[in-house]
């Protein structure tokens, strides 16, 4: 009888040979593993930290020689090693079939997902424990970020930031690794994802309808942490020290700081010592980054990094030191507030100083740091009130979303610090669309006069906004609207016009034209529901225009989409019936959270409502976006119509379900 030897497992490198194979697989396929980690890691880390963390995750994936680590079974590549249907990939991009690669990939995936996983007892304001683990590589003095892509790549990045880690992982494993759904579910389960099947279902909705285009974008430089650009972390005023002296001084500071920390811990310390665990130069006002006054006009990156330090107290080391210490370790007397999704953790390196001066009875300091945050510190000039520190996210800010920051807020209004590229500033009322804007006074340091705040409650009678115009040195004749929703960074308002008027709008445009102002006059009061939710921009998309039954006038259908700094979006679908006043509020017929609807990755929308004609008869109305070719009603009332609009007689409370057919195929259900 032949004797069969036990078959050795090949899916787990558990001996030295296996470790060497895993090392070879890691080195050979390092770029693809780092790209996978980068896509899965939380976008809230910021681009610089996400690049470094992606490299750290992959470099830590290899176990020590002789390790007895074991892992779950790697999904068989034979199920599908090619790209998704409809996409072609060069042979160099095909997924390696060697089990050692699958094992390393499993460990990379598990580690990347851990950066978003918090234990129940973990404080909500802190990053996940894995994100606090010291890691190499470490870069000082430079900020790293992948090459900037186009508008489509940015939209995909925002769509990915709106979902959780397992969904991003499923999306990447399908489009980058070529796994089928069962393979993705199996790999996610092995990496510790709570709901692999749900993650796969949600990932399947991302990037529709152009999945091949989404795959190409994932393989572009926007998501390549191995091909990065750099910018200096200190744009000006780097101290010209002898390198050897700087190294020696740093070693002395570290050694002395440790000794002082031990001694101070024994005797209680005092209020001026650096918080424990924070490297001294981070809290040294002399190390703050400062940008040259004209940098904004001579750079391709027009955002907060181009702001100079302004104000009369930018050289007040006492004020700046108190602000930095309050940031690093706020005492119980310091009030801390954060925009949703913003980490209130100490800076990893000396931040950039934007402003320091006295405003409305308080000393105010504004910082910007490498984690894409704006931080505001304020302390009263007199009285017993405590200090306050506020954190806001500013990921991928640009000419508009990096154009202003609230520097002071009172019960009646707010003052803004404007970007240096703002050439003209006015205020206008969204509920008075035909009234021209009024000039807004701006001081030599960029601080505006007080701008009235939109009423948070009661009657919605006015909605003040800023109308700013950028300098022609960076963009010609570019005016835009910002509104205050109660946070540090004001919200950018945009507009997409009705279909059928020239070339279809592919991207939001500035909401300064007559049609945009008329649409916002009907929908401005709905902005109240967005206050305090960390909204970056709000777009009014007039996706349909409908001729009403019985010879009535036309009505507009608008999808109002709010995008937050952290990614998730909220959508209000509103019906603008004919009205006697241009400011009569629209009717909200659908309200959806955490959705891609009405964005680059949710281009099709269908909505319906009940409407009463002047005759007293009731109708069910429906309307869809440009690609809708027909609408059908089922339920208590049945009917069908070709084209993007629909109307049928129906009782007032009739239960009707609307569906639509799309030009490229497929069906669409009305949003509720």
C-alpha positions in Angstrom: 0.0 0.0 0.0 1.5 3.3 -1.0 2.1 5.7 1.9 0.8 9.3 1.3 2.8 12.0 3.0 0.7 14.8 4.7 0.3 17.7 2.3 2.1 20.8 3.5 -0.1 24.0 3.6 1.0 26.5 1.0 -1.4 29.3 1.9 0.5 30.3 5.1 4.2 31.0 5.3 4.9 29.4 8.6 8.6 28.4 8.2 11.7 30.1 7.0 11.1 29.2 3.5 7.6 30.5 3.6 8.8 33.7 5.2 11.4 34.2 2.5 8.6 33.6 -0.1 6.4 36.2 1.6 9.3 38.6 1.7 9.9 38.1 -2.0 6.2 38.6 -2.8 6.1 41.8 -0.7 9.2 43.2 -2.4 8.1 42.3 -5.9 4.5 43.6 -5.5 5.2 46.4 -3.1 3.6 49.2 -5.2 0.3 47.3 -5.6 0.1 46.4 -1.9 0.8 50.0 -0.9 -1.9 51.2 -3.3 -4.4 48.8 -1.8 -3.5 49.9 1.7 -3.9 53.6 0.7 -7.4 53.1 -0.7 -8.5 51.1 2.3 -7.1 53.5 5.0 -9.4 56.2 6.4 -9.3 59.4 4.2 -9.6 61.3 7.5 -5.9 60.7 8.1 -5.1 63.3 5.5 -3.1 62.6 2.4 0.4 63.0 4.0 -0.4 60.6 6.9 -2.2 58.2 4.6 0.8 57.9 2.3 3.2 57.2 5.2 0.7 54.9 6.9 0.1 52.9 3.7 3.9 52.2 3.5 4.1 51.4 7.2 1.2 48.9 7.0 2.9 47.0 4.1 6.3 47.1 5.7 4.9 45.7 8.9 3.0 42.9 7.1 6.0 40.6 7.0 6.3 38.3 10.0 9.6 37.6 11.7 11.6 34.6 10.4 10.4 31.5 12.2 7.1 33.1 13.1 4.3 30.6 13.7 1.8 33.2 12.5 -1.1 31.7 10.6 -3.7 33.2 8.5 -7.0 32.4 6.9 -7.2 30.7 3.5 -6.5 33.0 0.6 -9.3 33.1 -2.0 -8.4 31.1 -5.1 -7.1 33.4 -7.8 -8.3 31.0 -10.4 -11.9 32.2 -9.8 -11.0 35.4 -11.4 -7.6 36.9 -12.0 -8.5 39.4 -14.6 -10.1 42.8 -14.4 -13.9 43.4 -14.0 -16.0 42.8 -17.0 -15.6 45.4 -19.7 -12.1 46.5 -18.6 -8.7 45.5 -19.9 -5.6 45.5 -17.9 -2.0 45.0 -19.0 -0.3 41.8 -18.1 1.9 43.6 -15.6 -1.2 44.5 -13.6 -2.5 41.0 -13.2 -2.8 39.6 -9.7 -0.1 37.2 -8.8 -1.4 33.7 -8.1 1.3 32.7 -5.6 -0.1 31.9 -2.1 2.6 33.9 -0.4 1.3 37.1 -2.1 -2.3 36.3 -1.0 -1.1 35.7 2.6 0.8 39.1 2.7 -2.2 40.8 1.1 -4.4 39.4 3.9 -2.2 40.9 6.6 -2.0 44.2 4.8 -5.8 44.3 4.5 -6.3 43.4 8.2 -3.9 46.1 9.3 -5.4 48.8 7.1 -8.9 48.0 8.3 -7.7 48.2 11.9 -7.1 52.0 11.5 -10.8 52.5 11.4 -11.8 50.0 14.1 -12.4 51.4 17.6 -13.2 49.3 20.6 -16.5 50.2 22.3 -14.6 51.7 25.3 -12.3 53.8 23.1 -12.9 57.6 23.3 -14.8 58.7 20.2 -12.6 61.8 19.7 -9.4 59.8 19.4 -8.3 57.9 16.3 -8.5 54.1 16.3 -5.7 52.5 18.4 -3.9 51.3 15.3 -3.6 54.9 14.1 -1.7 55.8 17.2 1.0 53.1 16.8 4.4 54.6 16.0 5.4 53.7 12.5 8.1 54.0 9.9 8.8 55.6 7.5 8.8 59.0 9.2 9.3 62.2 7.2 10.2 65.5 8.8 10.2 68.8 7.1 8.2 67.6 4.0 4.6 66.9 3.3 3.9 64.1 0.8 0.8 63.6 -1.4 0.0 61.6 -4.5 -0.1 63.4 -7.8 -3.3 65.4 -8.1 -5.8 64.0 -10.6 -8.8 65.6 -12.2 -12.3 66.3 -11.1 -13.4 62.7 -11.7 -10.6 61.4 -9.4 -11.5 63.9 -6.7 -15.1 62.9 -6.9 -14.2 59.2 -6.6 -12.0 60.0 -3.6 -14.9 61.8 -1.9 -17.2 58.9 -2.7 -14.8 56.5 -1.1 -14.5 58.7 2.0 -18.3 58.5 2.4 -18.2 54.8 3.1 -16.4 52.7 5.7 -13.2 50.7 5.4 -14.7 47.3 4.5 -16.6 48.9 1.6 -13.5 50.7 0.3 -11.6 47.4 0.7 -14.3 45.5 -1.3 -14.2 48.2 -4.0 -10.4 47.9 -4.3 -10.2 44.2 -4.1 -12.7 43.9 -7.0 -11.2 46.6 -9.3 -7.6 46.4 -8.4 -7.2 42.8 -7.5 -9.7 41.3 -9.8 -11.5 39.1 -7.2 -15.1 38.1 -7.7 -17.7 38.7 -5.1 -17.3 35.4 -3.3 -13.5 35.9 -3.2 -13.9 39.4 -1.8 -16.3 38.3 0.9 -14.0 35.5 1.9 -11.0 37.8 2.1 -12.9 40.5 4.1 -14.1 37.8 6.5 -10.6 36.7 7.1 -9.5 40.3 7.7 -12.1 40.7 10.4 -14.8 42.8 8.6 -18.1 42.6 10.5 -20.4 42.4 7.4 -18.5 41.2 4.3 -21.6 40.6 2.3 -23.0 44.0 3.0 -19.7 45.6 2.2 -19.6 43.9 -1.2 -23.2 45.0 -1.9 -22.4 48.7 -1.1 -19.1 48.6 -3.0 -21.0 47.3 -6.1 -22.9 50.6 -6.2 -19.8 52.8 -6.2 -18.5 54.0 -9.6 -21.7 53.2 -11.5 -22.3 53.2 -14.3 -18.7 53.5 -15.6 -16.9 50.8 -13.5 -14.1 50.6 -16.1 -13.6 54.3 -15.7 -13.5 53.9 -11.9 -11.0 51.1 -12.2 -8.8 53.4 -14.4 -9.0 56.1 -11.8 -8.0 53.8 -9.0 -4.9 52.9 -11.0 -4.1 56.6 -11.6 -1.6 58.8 -9.8 -4.3 60.1 -7.5 -4.3 56.8 -5.6 -0.6 55.9 -6.0 1.3 56.5 -2.7 4.5 55.3 -4.3 4.7 58.2 -6.8 4.3 61.3 -4.6 4.9 65.0 -4.8 6.4 67.0 -1.9 6.0 70.4 -0.5 8.0 71.9 2.4 6.3 71.9 5.8 7.9 75.3 6.5 7.5 77.6 3.5 9.5 80.5 5.0 11.6 81.4 8.0 13.5 78.1 8.3 16.2 78.8 10.7 19.7 78.6 9.1 21.4 76.5 11.7 24.5 74.4 11.4 23.2 70.8 10.9 25.4 69.3 13.5 24.4 71.9 16.1 20.7 71.3 15.3 21.1 67.6 15.8 23.0 68.1 19.0 20.4 70.5 20.3 17.6 68.2 19.5 19.3 65.4 21.4 19.8 67.7 24.4 16.1 68.7 24.3 14.9 65.1 24.2 17.3 64.0 27.0 16.6 67.1 29.1 12.8 66.9 28.5 12.8 63.3 29.8 14.7 64.2 32.9 12.4 67.2 33.5 9.3 65.1 32.9 10.4 62.7 35.6 11.2 65.4 38.1 8.1 67.4 37.3 6.0 64.3 37.7 7.3 63.9 41.2 6.6 67.5 42.2 3.5 68.2 40.2 5.0 70.5 37.5 3.6 73.9 36.5 1.3 75.2 33.8 4.1 76.3 31.4 5.7 72.9 30.9 5.1 70.9 27.7 2.4 68.3 27.9 3.7 64.7 28.3 4.3 62.8 25.1 4.5 65.9 22.9 7.9 66.7 21.3 9.0 70.1 22.4 9.6 71.8 19.0 5.9 71.2 18.1 4.9 73.5 21.0 7.6 76.1 20.3 6.2 79.3 18.8 9.5 79.9 17.1 9.1 76.7 15.1 5.7 77.7 13.6 5.5 77.7 9.8 4.9 81.0 8.2 4.1 81.6 4.5 5.4 84.5 2.5 2.8 87.3 1.9 2.8 86.8 -1.9 3.0 83.0 -2.0 -0.6 82.6 -3.0 0.0 84.4 -6.4 3.0 82.2 -7.3 1.8 78.6 -6.5 -0.4 76.0 -8.1 -1.7 75.0 -4.7 -4.1 77.7 -3.8 -5.4 76.6 -0.4 -4.7 77.3 3.3 -1.0 76.4 2.8 -0.8 79.7 0.8 -2.2 81.9 3.6 0.4 84.2 5.2 0.5 84.9 8.9 -1.6 88.0 9.6 -2.6 90.1 12.6 -0.9 92.3 15.2 0.1 89.5 17.6 1.9 87.1 15.3 5.1 87.7 17.3 3.5 87.3 20.7 5.2 84.1 21.9 3.2 84.1 25.1 -0.1 84.0 23.3 1.1 81.5 20.7 2.6 79.2 23.3 -0.7 79.2 25.3 -2.6 78.4 22.1 -0.2 75.5 21.3 -0.4 74.0 24.8 -4.2 74.2 24.8 -4.2 72.4 21.5 -1.8 69.7 22.7 -3.4 69.1 26.1 -6.4 71.3 26.9 -7.2 71.8 30.5 -10.7 71.4 32.0 -11.3 75.1 31.7 -10.8 75.0 27.9 -13.9 74.5 25.8 -13.2 72.1 22.9 -15.4 71.8 19.8 -14.9 69.8 16.6 -16.5 69.6 13.2 -17.9 66.1 12.8 -15.2 63.7 11.8 -12.3 66.0 12.9 -9.7 64.5 15.3 -8.8 66.8 18.2 -5.3 65.3 18.6 -2.0 67.3 19.0 -0.2 68.3 15.9 2.4 65.9 14.6 4.7 68.7 13.5 4.9 72.5 14.0 1.6 73.9 12.4 1.3 76.8 10.1 0.3 80.2 11.7 -2.5 81.9 9.9 -3.6 84.7 12.3 -3.0 86.1 15.7 -4.7 89.3 17.0 -7.5 90.7 19.2 -11.0 90.5 17.8 -14.2 91.4 19.6 -12.7 91.3 23.1 -10.7 88.1 22.6 -7.2 87.2 21.6 -7.6 84.8 18.6 -5.0 82.5 17.0 -5.6 80.5 13.9 -3.5 77.5 12.8 -3.4 75.1 9.9 -1.6 71.7 10.2 -0.4 68.9 8.1 -3.5 66.8 9.0 -5.6 69.3 6.9 -7.2 71.0 9.9 -7.8 74.6 10.8 -7.6 75.2 14.5 -8.9 78.3 16.3 -7.9 79.3 19.8 -9.5 82.2 21.6 -9.0 83.6 25.1 -10.9 86.5 26.6 -9.0 89.7 27.1 -10.8 90.4 30.4 -13.2 88.7 32.7 -13.2 85.2 34.2 -14.3 83.3 31.0 -12.2 80.3 29.9 -10.4 79.8 26.6 -11.9 77.9 23.7 -10.3 75.8 20.9 -12.2 74.7 17.8 -11.2 72.2 15.2 -12.4 71.9 11.6 -11.4 69.7 8.7 -10.1 71.3 5.5 -9.3 68.3 3.3 -8.5 69.3 -0.3 -9.6 72.9 0.2 -9.3 75.1 -2.9 -9.9 78.6 -4.1 -13.4 78.6 -2.8 -13.5 76.3 0.2 -10.2 77.8 1.4 -11.4 81.4 1.0 -12.5 82.2 4.5 -12.5 81.2 8.1 -14.6 82.4 11.0 -12.4 84.4 13.3 -15.0 85.7 15.7 -18.7 84.9 16.3 -21.3 86.7 18.4 -25.0 86.2 18.9 -25.8 88.5 15.9 -23.1 87.7 13.4 -19.6 86.6 12.5 -16.4 88.1 11.3 -14.3 86.2 8.7 -10.6 86.1 7.9 -10.5 86.2 4.1 -7.9 84.5 2.0 -5.2 86.7 0.5 -6.5 86.1 -3.0 -9.9 87.7 -2.4 -10.1 90.9 -4.4 -13.7 91.9 -3.8 -16.1 91.1 -1.0 -19.8 91.8 -0.7 -22.8 90.4 1.2 -26.2 89.6 -0.2 -29.5 88.1 0.9 -30.4 84.8 -0.7 -34.1 85.6 -0.1 -33.7 88.8 -2.1 -32.4 87.4 -5.4 -33.0 90.6 -7.4 -31.2 92.9 -4.9 -27.5 93.6 -5.6 -24.9 92.7 -3.1 -23.6 95.3 -0.6 -19.9 96.1 -0.2 -18.3 94.4 2.9 -15.7 96.3 4.7 -12.4 94.4 5.1 -9.5 95.5 7.3 -5.9 95.5 6.2 -5.3 92.2 8.0 -8.1 90.5 6.1 -10.8 90.5 8.8 -14.2 91.5 7.7 -16.8 93.6 9.3 -19.5 91.6 11.1 -21.8 89.7 8.8 -25.3 88.9 10.1 -25.9 85.2 10.8 -28.8 83.3 9.2 -31.6 82.8 11.8 -31.3 79.4 13.4 -35.0 79.3 14.5 -38.3 81.1 14.0 -39.2 82.8 10.8 -36.8 82.4 7.9 -37.0 85.9 6.5 -33.4 86.5 5.4 -30.4 84.4 4.5 -27.1 86.5 4.4 -24.2 85.1 2.4 -20.8 86.3 1.4 -20.2 86.9 -2.3 -16.5 86.9 -2.9 -14.4 87.5 -6.1 -10.9 86.0 -6.6 -8.0 88.1 -7.8 -7.4 88.0 -11.5 -3.9 87.0 -10.7 -5.1 83.4 -10.2 -8.5 83.2 -12.0 -10.4 85.7 -14.1 -13.8 87.0 -13.1 -14.5 84.2 -10.6 -17.2 85.1 -8.1 -18.7 82.6 -5.6 -21.0 82.4 -2.6 -20.2 81.2 0.9 -22.7 80.8 3.8 -22.2 80.5 7.5 -23.6 77.2 8.9 -22.2 77.7 12.4 -18.7 76.3 12.0 -15.2 77.5 11.4 -15.2 77.0 7.6 -18.2 78.5 5.7 -20.0 76.5 3.1 -19.6 76.9 -0.6 -22.9 77.2 -2.5 -23.1 76.0 -6.2 -25.7 75.4 -8.9 -26.4 73.1 -11.9 -28.9 74.5 -14.4 -32.0 72.9 -15.9 -31.6 70.4 -18.7 -32.1 71.5 -22.3 -30.3 74.8 -22.1 -27.1 74.4 -24.1 -24.5 71.9 -23.2 -25.5 69.8 -20.2 -23.7 70.8 -17.1 -21.3 68.1 -16.0 -20.1 69.9 -12.8 -21.6 72.4 -10.4 -21.0 76.0 -11.3 -21.0 79.1 -9.2 -24.4 80.2 -7.9 -24.1 83.8 -8.9 -26.3 83.9 -12.0 -30.0 84.9 -12.1 -31.3 81.3 -12.4 -29.0 80.1 -9.6 -30.1 82.9 -7.3 -33.8 82.3 -8.1 -33.4 78.6 -7.2 -31.6 79.4 -4.0 -34.3 81.9 -3.0 -36.7 79.0 -2.9 -34.4 76.5 -1.2 -32.2 78.6 1.1 -34.2 78.0 4.3 -33.6 74.3 3.9 -30.0 75.0 4.8 -31.0 75.2 8.5 -31.2 71.4 8.7 -27.5 71.2 7.8 -26.1 73.5 10.5 -23.3 71.9 12.6 -22.9 68.8 10.4 -19.5 69.7 8.9 -20.8 70.6 5.4 -18.2 71.6 2.8 -20.4 72.5 -0.1 -24.1 72.5 -1.1 -25.2 72.2 -4.7 -28.6 72.9 -6.1 -29.2 70.7 -9.2 -32.3 71.6 -11.2 -32.6 68.1 -12.6 -36.0 68.5 -14.3 -38.6 71.1 -15.5 -42.2 70.0 -15.8 -45.3 71.5 -17.5 -48.1 71.0 -15.1 -51.5 69.5 -16.0 -54.6 71.7 -16.8 -52.6 74.3 -18.6 -50.6 75.3 -15.6 -47.2 76.9 -15.5 -44.0 75.0 -15.2 -42.5 73.6 -12.0 -38.9 72.8 -11.2 -37.4 69.7 -9.5 -34.3 70.4 -7.6 -31.9 68.0 -5.8 -30.0 69.9 -3.1 -26.9 67.9 -2.2 -24.7 68.7 0.8 -21.2 67.2 0.8 -19.3 67.1 4.1 -15.6 67.5 4.7 -15.4 63.9 5.8 -17.2 62.5 2.7 -20.8 61.4 3.4 -23.5 63.4 1.7 -27.1 64.4 2.4 -29.7 65.0 -0.2 -33.0 66.9 -0.2 -35.2 66.5 -3.2 -37.4 69.6 -3.5 -40.4 70.5 -5.7 -40.7 74.1 -6.8 -44.3 74.7 -7.7 -45.4 78.0 -9.3 -45.5 80.6 -6.6 -46.6 84.2 -6.3 -43.4 85.2 -4.5 -39.8 84.3 -5.7 -39.0 83.3 -2.1 -41.9 80.9 -1.4 -40.1 77.9 0.1 -39.9 74.7 -2.0 -41.6 71.5 -0.8 -39.1 68.9 0.5 -40.3 65.5 -0.9 -37.3 63.3 0.0 -34.5 63.5 2.6 -31.6 61.0 2.4 -28.4 60.7 4.4 -25.1 58.9 3.5 -26.0 58.6 -0.2 -24.2 59.2 -3.5 -27.4 60.4 -5.1 -27.1 63.6 -7.2 -23.3 63.4 -7.3 -20.8 62.2 -9.9 -21.5 58.6 -8.7 -25.2 59.0 -8.5 -26.1 60.8 -11.7 -29.7 59.5 -12.1 -32.6 60.6 -9.9 -36.4 60.0 -10.0 -38.8 61.6 -7.6 -42.6 62.0 -7.3 -45.2 64.0 -5.3 -48.9 64.7 -5.0 -50.0 68.0 -6.4 -53.3 69.9 -6.3 -54.4 71.9 -9.4 -56.3 75.2 -9.2 -59.4 73.2 -10.1 -59.1 71.2 -6.8 -58.2 68.0 -8.6 -55.2 66.0 -7.3 -52.4 64.5 -9.4 -49.4 62.3 -9.0 -46.4 64.0 -10.6 -43.0 62.5 -11.4 -39.8 63.7 -12.9 -36.4 62.2 -13.6 -33.0 63.4 -14.7 -31.7 63.7 -18.2 -31.2 59.9 -18.8 -34.8 59.0 -17.9 -36.7 57.9 -21.0 -40.0 56.8 -19.5 -41.8 56.7 -16.1 -44.4 54.1 -14.9 -46.8 54.3 -12.0 -48.0 51.2 -10.1 -50.1 50.7 -7.0 -53.4 52.3 -6.4 -53.0 54.3 -9.6 -51.4 53.0 -12.8 -50.1 54.9 -15.8 -47.0 55.4 -18.0 -45.4 58.2 -19.9 -42.5 58.6 -22.2 -39.8 61.1 -21.4 -38.5 62.4 -18.1 -41.8 63.7 -16.7 -45.1 62.1 -15.7 -48.6 63.2 -14.5 -51.7 61.2 -13.7 -55.0 61.9 -11.9 -55.0 60.3 -8.5 -56.7 60.6 -5.1 -54.9 62.9 -2.6 -53.5 60.0 -0.5 -53.1 57.4 -3.2 -50.2 55.0 -2.6 -48.2 55.0 -5.9 -44.8 53.6 -6.7 -42.9 55.3 -9.6 -40.1 53.6 -11.6 -38.2 54.9 -14.6 -36.3 53.4 -17.5 -32.9 54.8 -18.4 -31.4 55.6 -21.8 -28.4 53.1 -21.3 -30.7 50.4 -19.9 -31.7 49.6 -16.4 -34.4 50.8 -14.1 -34.6 53.5 -11.4 -36.9 53.7 -8.4 -38.2 57.0 -7.1 -36.4 58.4 -4.1 -38.4 58.8 -0.9 
